[in-house]
Structures are given as structure tokens and as C-alpha cells.
């Protein structure tokens, strides 16, 4: 009998704890994905929810965020009514109508966007291919990488000199391809990482100095800028 009473008590305590947890305020997170016209799927579902419940969808979430096409919808339903902050200024239906009316202003027509992208990439490719050193900022980056590599030779052991030479060759090419970028960044990471070595394979232990770590970090940043910057 005592066991039954104990079990009943534990059950009541568990229920009491569960009830307390239910009464605690919860945080509801809404996320609207992008993807062009697929981004409207969130608004379609939210509009249907509003019509069935009669509650503005913007009031149901504590945290709201969106990506690409989802951003206008999230922004629209997040506005509170100035006269009554407990109500949304726009419903999902309002936001959808505004999006349909103004989408041509926010997003250019696809053929135009593609042509602009191809034209811009062609110009950048021609600038790099015909006159790679015509870009003054890129020229400065190349010269700086060479200087850092020369300093790096003085801070690493002699057996690492070959790696520094390969790093310099890859990182200062006139046209920095994706393969060269990845190879150069891999070398900078290898040079700034300590290696316990392997006596069986006759690989000596290696400890990167603070100077080496600082120089490889700077070289890595310049490589990233060279691979992404066009001006």
C-alpha cells in the first residue's frame, strides 16, 4: 500500500512540474525561405491560416526571419498597427498583393539579369586576362604576398622552405584560379599548424612561431581578397 501511495505522489509531482512548464512563456520562431516564386509558399500557407483562424499571422511569432523572397513577407507582417499595437498593420493577403504589384520593381526580369551578369563577368575576365596587372589593387596584393613570403622564409625551418616557395608561386599567379586559391590556402593552414611529427616516417616535429602564424594569416586574407575582389 505504501508503494502505491508513493507512486501516486510521484505522479502528482510530475504532473505539477509539467503544468508549471506549460505555464512558462514560450518562444515561437517563424522562418520564411526564399527561392524566387517558391518564396511565396510561406505567404500562401500563412494567408490560409489567417483565413481559418481569424488571427493575424504576424502576431503568432516571437521571432521572425526570412531569406530572399521571404524577406518582404516577413517584413510586411511584422508591422504593428499604429492605432492598436496588438494588431498587424498588414495581413498576409495584403502583403501578397503588394508583392505581386511591386515584384517587377524589386526583382529585374530574368533575361535582363542574366545578360547583365554575363556582360559583367566578360568584362572582368577580359580585364584579368588581357591586362591582369592593370588592376592597381591586385598588383599591390601580389607584391605584398611576395614580401610576406620572403619574411616567412626567415621564420620557418629549412625543410619548410619548399612549401613557402609553392605558396608564393600559387598565390601570386596573374589569374588566380579556384584550384590555386584552395591549394594556397591549404598551404597557409599547414604552415601555421603545429605538427607533432612521426619518428617512424622520419618526419620532424614542427611548431609554428607567432611570426609564422601572423604572416600566414595575412597571406590567407590577401589570397581571399584576390579570389573575390574584382576592383
N, C-alpha and C positions, 0 to 999 in steps of 0.2 A: 504493500500500500504506500509505503514511504517513497518507493521508487516512482510510483505513478504520480504522486504529488510533486516530486522533484521534476519529473518530465513535464508536467503541466506548467510548473513555474517557469522552467526554461523556455517553454513555448511562448508563454505570455511575455517574457522578457524580450525574446527575439521579435515578437510582433510589435512590441512597444518601440524597439530600436528601429524597425522597418518603418513604422509610422512616422517617427521623428525624421528619418531620412527623406521620406516623401514630402514632408512639410518644408524642407530646406529649398531655397530658391535654386532653380536650375538655369543653365545657360543653353540656349538653342542657337545653333550655328547654321546659317544658310550660305551655300556656295553655288554660284551660277557659272557654269562653264561657257567657254567661247566656242569657236568653230564656225564662224560665219552664220549661215541660216540655222545651223544646229543650235546656236546660242539662244534662239527663240523658244526652244523646247521648255526651258525653265519658265518663261513667261506664260506659255500656254497652260502648263500644269498649275502654276500659281493662280492664273485667272480662273481656271476651273474650280480650284479650291475656294477662292473668294466667292464665286457664284453659289456654291453649295453651302458654305458656312455663313456667309454674310459678314465675315470678319476680314478687314484689310490684311493682306499677307505681310505687309511691311511691319505690322505690329507683333508678329508671331516670333520674331528672331531677336536675340540679344546682340548677335554679331553677324554681320553680312559682308560678303566679299564676292567679287566677280572677276572674270578674266575675259579680255577682248570683248566680244559681243555681249557677254553677260554683264559688263560694267554699266552700260546705260540703264539696264533694267534694275540692277541693284541700286543705282543712284536715284532713279525715279521713285521707287517705292520707299526710299529712306527719308524723303522729305516729309516733315510733320506739318499738319495744318496750322497756320499761324493763329487762327482763332481757337482751335482746340488741339493742343499738342498730343492728345490721346488718339487722334485720328490721323490717317495718312493723307497728304495733300493730293496724291495721285493713286488711283487704283492700277492694278496690272493691266486692265483693259486700256486705260488712258496712256500708260507707258508704251504699250504695243502700238497704239495708233500714232503716237509721236515718233516712235522708231520707224514705222513704215513710211511716214511722211518725210522724215529728215535723214533716212539712211543714205540717200544719194549725196547728201552734204558731208556726212561723217566718213563714208567709205566711197572712194572713187570706183568707177566701173572697172571690172576685172581686166578687160583688154588694155585699157589705158594704164593700169598699174603694172601689167606685165611688160608693156612697151617701155615704160619709164625705167623699170628695173633692168631690162636688157640693155637699154641705152647707157644707163649709169655704169653698169658693170663693164660694158665695152670700153667706155672712156677710161675707167680706172685701169683696165687691163692694158690698153694702149699706152697709157702713161707709164706704167711699170715696165712694159716690155720694150718700148722704144727709147724711153729715157728714164730708167729706174732711179738714177741719181738726180733727176730733175726735181724730185721732191726734197726740199731742204731739210724738213724734219726727219725724214727717213735717213738721209745722209748723216745727220748728227747722231741718230740712234746707232747706225752701223759703226761709226768712228768711236762712239762711247763703248760699245760692246768690245771692240778690238782693244781699247785701253784697259777695260776691266779684265779681259782675258790675259793680257800681259801682266797685270798685277796678280792675277790668280796663279800664274806660273810660279811666282815667288812665295806663295803661301801654301802650296801643296807639295807632297813628296815627289821625288823624281819619277816614280812609277806611275804617277797620275798625269804627267805632262802630255802623254799621248791623248788622253781623254779631253784635256783642255784644248789641244790642237783641233780635234774633231769638233768640239763645241764651237770654237771660233769659226771654223770653216762652214758649219751648218747654219749658224746664227747670223752670219754676215753675207749670205748669198744675196745677189741683187733681187731675185724673185724668190721670196720665202714661201715654199710650198707647205701644205699641211703636214707632209711626211717629215720635212726638215724641221718644222716647228715642234712636232712631237718628239723627234729624236733629240733636238737641242734641249728641250725642257726635261727630258728624261736624264740627260747628262748632268744638268744643273742639280737635279734632285739627288743623283748618285754622288756627286762631288760634295754635297753638303750633309750627307747622311753618314753617320759613324758605321764602321764595319768591323765586327769582332775578328774577322779573318778565319782562315781554315788551314791549320798546320799540315793536314794530310794532303791538301792540294797546293801547299806552299804559297798560300795567299796571306800576306802580312796584314795585321790589324791596322785599321785606319781610323783616325779621329779627326774630324773636320774642325779647324780652328774657327774662332769667331770672325776673323777676317774673311776666311773662305766662305762661311755662311752668309756674311753680309754681301760679298761680291756676287755669289751665285744667285742670291735673291734679287739683286739689282739687274743682273743679266736676264733672269727669267722675266722680270717685269718689262724689260725692253723688248724681249722676244715676243711677248704677248701683244705689246703695242704695235710692233711691226706687222704682226699677222692679222691685226684687226683694223688698224688705222689706215685711212686712205688719203689723209691730208697732212 
